Amino acid sequence: MDKKQGKGKKGNRDEEGQGEIVKEQKKAGYMEKSKDQTEEKALPPVPVSSDSGSHSHQKNTDKNKKKGPSKASVKHIKEALAKIEEEKERLKREEEEERKRLEEQEQQRLEQERLEQERKTKRKQKEKERRERLKKEGKYLNKAQREDRARAEATLRILQAQGVKVPSKDSKEVSKKKPVYGDKRKKRIIIVTNTPEETSEVTSPLSEALEPFSIETETVTTPVVDKTDTEVDDLEAKTSSDDDNWEALASSDEEKDLRKGHIEVKETSASAQPKQSNAPSEAEGDAEDDEKSNEKEKRAVEKGRLEQQGKKGKKSKQDSRSIEKHAENICNVDLDKLRAPVVCVLGHVDTGKTKILDKLRRTKVQDGEAGGITQQIGATNVPLEAIIEQAKIVPSFDKDNVRIPGMLIIDTPGHESFRNLRNRGSSLCDIAILVVDIMHGLEKQTLESINLLKEKKCPFIVALNKIDRLYEWKKSPETDVVATLKKQKRNTKGEFDRRAKDIIVQFAQEGLNAALFHENKDQRTFVSLVPTSAHTGDGIGNLIALLVKLAQTKLAKTLAHSDELSAQVMEVKELPGEGTAIDVILINGSLREGQTIIVPGVDGPIITQIRGLFLPPPMKELRVTNQCVQHKEVCTSQGVRITGKNLEKTLAGLPLFVAHGEDEIPALKKELDKLIVETINAIAFKKKKKGVYVQASTMGSLEALLEFLHTSNVPYAGINIGPVDKNDIVKASTMLEHDPLYAVILAFDVKVGRDMQEMADSHGVRVFSADIIYHLFDAFTKYRADYTKAKQEEFKHIAVFPAKLKIIPNSVFNSRDPILIGVTVEAGILRLGTPLCVRLGPPLCVPAKGLVDIGIVTGIEVNHKPIDSAQKGQDICVKIDPMPGESPKMVGRHFEETDCIVSRLSRESIDALENWFHDDIVKSDCQQLIKELKGTFGII
């Protein structure tokens, strides 16, 4: 019995009174250990009863005690345990599937790598076989020969573009040759070498040299009379001397490794046919010599033709010189030597463009800008050392194989008004960085920049800036940004993925494919997105490394070094104590002190000499005042500042030319004239007779301000660059005679001295100065509103607004002195103080036979509430007092209820409306009514 009770006590665990029962059992001393715990859980709890002695009494007692766990509870427990086991099995299966999936992906990756390696091997093998086949056929060209052929083809294209007829080798048009008298026996020149395999036969060096480039010109051939071997030797010497020293080419520095031999002349029988050797054993050096001699022969013939044309006119001689120089520069392009790429930074305002460059340069240019916004275009020379220092954190970056000497980075403004500077920057660059705020996506000026890059077909990469603003971002500027992303928390990584996908979708809406740079497998069709933070420095190294990679692969041909001058005026500014200077982006070629340059000007090309060439220190902004270093000569891919005479009216955004002789100046001026006309028409320097006077620090800022004023309907009558001086104040004061409202100088980013301010006040000229373009416009807008309000108050008694009224039937409340009537405003505006009259006779557009002045409006009410004016369509009650000095008019005697009541207009009132109440007239659409009333009153 006690044993059963102990088992029941042990199994009573799920009841609410378990604790109390256990305490009672402990007091009574009946707690025992169970031998079979499985049996204990199945038994119901047995209450403690020391007085029970029989089995029936125990059953009665069990009914009164609380029961054990029910079958439903046991079932629920078993189901919960089963679910736990199922969840464990499911997780195990998922882990197994994930492991298999990763293994499959790894196998696929290895298979792709293997296939790619096989393709590369096959490609190399095919290339090797092709090279061997060409070598056997004698058609293989080495690097020097390919370059010579490219030069020859480029020169040939230039000649064809100039209108020179260049027939093909198989053309039937053959230049007439003078007859050759002499022995019918033909000789051939045999080149005897040390080995018989290198023997080749040629009929005539001169004929072979001219064969690939047969030009329709008057060729002069020397009559040949072959009699003896000695005469043939003399002819050979003469031909070699007349052929631009053709034999000397074989011993040039580029062909030192070619075979050497001597020439022997042998006679053959008359029946023997001269043959030209095309055997595969012909040495590659002979082909190289032939190509070079062909090119020299062609240049000599073309030079002779151009010189003959030059005798006919000086103009053709100048053209021929420029054409010949251009052809020479094209031939001298060096594909192995790369110049520094020009990189332009574009994007919406406040996306961190200048801040990224500050992080790269380790400067604080953005902190020193007015309002923290960029309003000028700038350039920075980034040396190779800085590039390696920034990109060394990228594992795939190979610092030993960097071929570019540096970078020239152009910073552009992001505000809407500076579209001209963004356009100019995108025109100069080889590759662009589009800065996008990851928190906002593509914005207005971002889309504008994308369209500019599309229009100019300029490649670009995207900097997803401000990743440090992601929630709980952990910065790590010393490591690769891909590794930094992996270290972030799960929620941070998820937010980044979500925002990046949203931006990729926005690019897709603009017709562009985009992908994160480390996931981009096809950089030709997908734009690379690089996560960056200008604040912490994360991703800056990856951005620079990607720029270097693209510059050395995709842009290698574009960045090939050339002596052809390519320079563009970026900005024009006034320097204190030095006069006007121009900032120039030198892309190719070189500039030297003392050279004659031709720059674009507002009034036409400006011819001047370079007085000084200045370069900012490395990693310093060109537009920021720095201690620039003067140089005698400046080479490619530099932002250079040039000083000289007569540069005040230079027009930015157009190319700069260098004249190497006075005879080149007219042709260069003519070419620049066309560009100036197109640019001025596009910029639209549309001066008005009445308008404000605009002053700015640079040409780019001036263009932006003029465009902003043009879109805001603010006319301008004069412009200038530099600080405000006496001449500017005198020119602005002339507006006092035409319209005092526009006797204003808008000075943007320029200083106004105290003496100039006092002079302006004495002349009645208002000067508004600001460092931010919007602040300047807001100040002038407030001034114009206050001025207009004062003038409206002054002319409110003269200005009469047009109105046309119709009396409502049975609405004459008082017929005389004062007249109280209910009317409907059919057209125009009715205001207090408006003089009214009744027109008797034909319609309004015809001059009236009779007009009755009935009085002046002194009160207007709507629903017993007084108002100042009534618009078209309103029903109102009008109080009309008689005009001073006239007798009161009466309804029913002087005019009827059916007559039309109109405003009494005059020439003075119409002028006042046009000058000071123009906006109100346009809003109420009163122009047509004014025209009708002018006809009614006979106003001209």
Secondary structure, DSSP 8 states (H G I E B T S, - for coil): -HHHHHHHHHH--SSTTHHHHHHHHHHHT-----S-HHHHHHS------SS--SHHHHHHHHHHS-----HHHHHHHHHHHHHHHHHHHHHHHHHHHHHHHHHHHHHHHHHHHHHHHHHHHHHHHHHHHHHHHHHHHT----HHHHHHHHHHHHHHHHHHHTT-----TT-S---------S-S--EEEEEE-SSGGG-EEES-HHHHHHSSS--SS----------SHHHHHHHHHHHHHHTTSHHHHTTSGGGTTS---EEEEEE--TT--------TTS-HHHHHHHHHHHHHHHHHHHHHHHHHHHHH-HHHHHHHHHHHHHHHHHHT-EEEEE---EEEEEESTTSSHHHHHHHHHT--TGGGSGGG---S-EEEEEEHHHHHHHHTTSTT--GGG--S-EEEEEE---SGGGHHHHHHHHHH-SEEEEEEETTTBS-HHHHHHHHHHHHHT--EEEEEE-GGGSTT----TTS-HHHHHHHS-HHHHHHHHHHHHHHHHHHHHTT-EEEEGGG-S-TTTEEEEEE--TTT-TTHHHHHHHHHHHHHHTTTTTTEE--S-EEEEEEEEEETTTEEEEEEEEEES-EETT-EEEE-BTTS-EEEE--EEEE--TT-BSSS----EEESEE-SSEEEEEE-SS-TTB-TTSB-EEESSGGGHHHHHHHHHHHHHHHHHHHT----SS-EEEEESBHHHHHHHHHHHHHTT--EEEEEESS--HHHHHHHHTHHHH-GGG-EEEEES----HHHHHHHHHHT-EEEEESSHHHHHHHHHHHHHHHHHHHHHHHTTT----EEEEEEEEEEEE-BSSEEEEEEEEEE-EETT-EEEEEESS-TTS--SEEEEEEEEEEEEETTEE-SEE-TT-EEEEEEE--TTS---BBTTTB-TTSEEEE---HHHHHHHHHHSHHHHHHHT-HHHHHHHHHHHT--
